[in-house]
Amino acid sequence: MDAADFDYLSLQKNGNEDFSLPPEIDFEWDGSDKDIFQLSEYSDFRESIQTASNGICRVYNLKCNTRYYWRVFSDGECSEVFSFCTTDEYPRFIKIDGLSNVRDCGGWKSHHGGNIKQGMLYRGGELDPHMHITDEGLKTMAETLKIKSVLDLRRETELTGNIYGKEYKNVPVTAYAAWFEQPYTVMKEIFDFLSKKENYPVYFHCWGGADRTGTLAFLLGCILGMSEEDLVDDYELTTLSIWGARSRNAEHAFKGFLDAFNSFDGKTLCEKAECYLLSCGISKESIQSFREIMLGTVL
């Protein structure tokens, strides 16, 4: 089955329930509507979330396994500083108002050592027209997630006028086994973009963030040393969104992709992915640059 037969663009909304959204965290205190709430990863409160509040503040999108500090300014007086640590459970689901199926590609363990960095690379669905990102969602991308660049994997016929990011890159791709039938220059163009530190944080997407996005996320996860179990779990997590089930057992989708991917040389998924990238004309230096950005080390 080729790309023309497998219409991965025909996504159907799975009702109105969206289980891909993270839980909210509520902060409460005795106060007034003139209070200022601050939350930060740093004890000196640099890069803090700051909002006016009336004794309650709801927060989303906290990083996993991270210590946070919070305080309240009331009538010019500062409260004591409180702290807490989030759980070491991945993946990190992301709430961007108006979107579904968004998550951080970071947090997962790497066999290269440590964990993939959070807050660098996000995967999800399009901003419109099938979804409708709100002004609050755009604010989350800009101010909370600080997303600088967008990598758009859609075809030209799918593009709309809503383009976000200081750097916008459109590279139309296919999905699953058909990925390896497209020109190698496609992957080189993508990787040239992802190997430049100045482009980060990056948000990459197709339509639903399921098939084309899922295929690219799998390949990138291989390069970063994710285990096969985690890679497959990450692919199937799209099932929690509004876009319907994605299964590792789908004969003409994920299984077909794995069969094609396994034809590349290498004993591990990471070695196979590196063999594929090298065959696309991507240099070892670019591969190392991407790993350094996402892992913090040069291997």
ChimeraX attribute file (.defattr): number of C-alpha atoms within 10 A of each C-alpha:
attribute: neighborCount
match mode: 1-to-1
recipient: residues
	/A:1	10
	/A:2	14
	/A:3	15
	/A:4	9
	/A:5	8
	/A:6	14
	/A:7	10
	/A:8	17
	/A:9	16
	/A:10	10
	/A:11	15
	/A:12	10
	/A:13	14
	/A:14	14
	/A:15	10
	/A:16	8
	/A:17	11
	/A:18	16
	/A:19	16
	/A:20	21
	/A:21	22
	/A:22	15
	/A:23	14
	/A:24	13
	/A:25	12
	/A:26	10
	/A:27	12
	/A:28	12
	/A:29	10
	/A:30	9
	/A:31	16
	/A:32	14
	/A:33	11
	/A:34	14
	/A:35	21
	/A:36	21
	/A:37	23
	/A:38	20
	/A:39	22
	/A:40	19
	/A:41	20
	/A:42	13
	/A:43	15
	/A:44	9
	/A:45	16
	/A:46	11
	/A:47	13
	/A:48	18
	/A:49	15
	/A:50	15
	/A:51	12
	/A:52	16
	/A:53	19
	/A:54	16
	/A:55	18
	/A:56	16
	/A:57	17
	/A:58	10
	/A:59	12
	/A:60	17
	/A:61	20
	/A:62	22
	/A:63	24
	/A:64	18
	/A:65	13
	/A:66	12
	/A:67	16
	/A:68	19
	/A:69	18
	/A:70	22
	/A:71	18
	/A:72	24
	/A:73	17
	/A:74	19
	/A:75	11
	/A:76	10
	/A:77	9
	/A:78	13
	/A:79	12
	/A:80	9
	/A:81	12
	/A:82	12
	/A:83	13
	/A:84	11
	/A:85	13
	/A:86	12
	/A:87	11
	/A:88	12
	/A:89	11
	/A:90	18
	/A:91	19
	/A:92	24
	/A:93	25
	/A:94	25
	/A:95	21
	/A:96	26
	/A:97	18
	/A:98	15
	/A:99	25
	/A:100	28
	/A:101	26
	/A:102	27
	/A:103	27
	/A:104	23
	/A:105	25
	/A:106	23
	/A:107	20
	/A:108	24
	/A:109	17
	/A:110	18
	/A:111	13
	/A:112	16
	/A:113	12
	/A:114	13
	/A:115	18
	/A:116	24
	/A:117	18
	/A:118	19
	/A:119	22
	/A:120	21
	/A:121	24
	/A:122	24
	/A:123	25
	/A:124	25
	/A:125	22
	/A:126	29
	/A:127	24
	/A:128	18
	/A:129	13
	/A:130	13
	/A:131	15
	/A:132	15
	/A:133	18
	/A:134	15
	/A:135	12
	/A:136	12
	/A:137	18
	/A:138	18
	/A:139	14
	/A:140	19
	/A:141	20
	/A:142	14
	/A:143	12
	/A:144	18
	/A:145	22
	/A:146	16
	/A:147	24
	/A:148	19
	/A:149	22
	/A:150	23
	/A:151	23
	/A:152	23
	/A:153	24
	/A:154	20
	/A:155	14
	/A:156	10
	/A:157	6
	/A:158	14
	/A:159	17
	/A:160	11
	/A:161	7
	/A:162	11
	/A:163	15
	/A:164	17
	/A:165	17
	/A:166	10
	/A:167	16
	/A:168	17
	/A:169	16
	/A:170	18
	/A:171	16
	/A:172	17
	/A:173	21
	/A:174	25
	/A:175	25
	/A:176	26
	/A:177	22
	/A:178	18
	/A:179	21
	/A:180	16
	/A:181	13
	/A:182	15
	/A:183	11
	/A:184	17
	/A:185	12
	/A:186	16
	/A:187	21
	/A:188	19
	/A:189	15
	/A:190	19
	/A:191	19
	/A:192	14
	/A:193	21
	/A:194	24
	/A:195	20
	/A:196	13
	/A:197	15
	/A:198	13
	/A:199	20
	/A:200	22
	/A:201	19
	/A:202	24
	/A:203	28
	/A:204	22
	/A:205	26
	/A:206	28
	/A:207	27
	/A:208	31
	/A:209	24
	/A:210	30
	/A:211	23
	/A:212	22
	/A:213	24
	/A:214	27
	/A:215	22
	/A:216	22
	/A:217	23
	/A:218	20
	/A:219	20
	/A:220	21
	/A:221	24
	/A:222	22
	/A:223	22
	/A:224	27
	/A:225	23
	/A:226	23
	/A:227	18
	/A:228	15
	/A:229	8
	/A:230	17
	/A:231	19
	/A:232	16
	/A:233	14
	/A:234	20
	/A:235	20
	/A:236	17
	/A:237	20
	/A:238	26
	/A:239	19
	/A:240	18
	/A:241	24
	/A:242	21
	/A:243	22
	/A:244	16
	/A:245	14
	/A:246	18
	/A:247	17
	/A:248	14
	/A:249	10
	/A:250	12
	/A:251	10
	/A:252	14
	/A:253	21
	/A:254	23
	/A:255	16
	/A:256	17
	/A:257	19
	/A:258	14
	/A:259	12
	/A:260	16
	/A:261	19
	/A:262	14
	/A:263	10
	/A:264	16
	/A:265	14
	/A:266	14
	/A:267	9
	/A:268	14
	/A:269	23
	/A:270	21
	/A:271	16
	/A:272	20
	/A:273	23
	/A:274	23
	/A:275	15
	/A:276	21
	/A:277	21
	/A:278	16
	/A:279	13
	/A:280	17
	/A:281	12
	/A:282	20
	/A:283	16
	/A:284	12
	/A:285	11
	/A:286	19
	/A:287	21
	/A:288	18
	/A:289	20
	/A:290	24
	/A:291	21
	/A:292	17
	/A:293	20
	/A:294	23
	/A:295	22
	/A:296	14
	/A:297	14
	/A:298	13
	/A:299	11
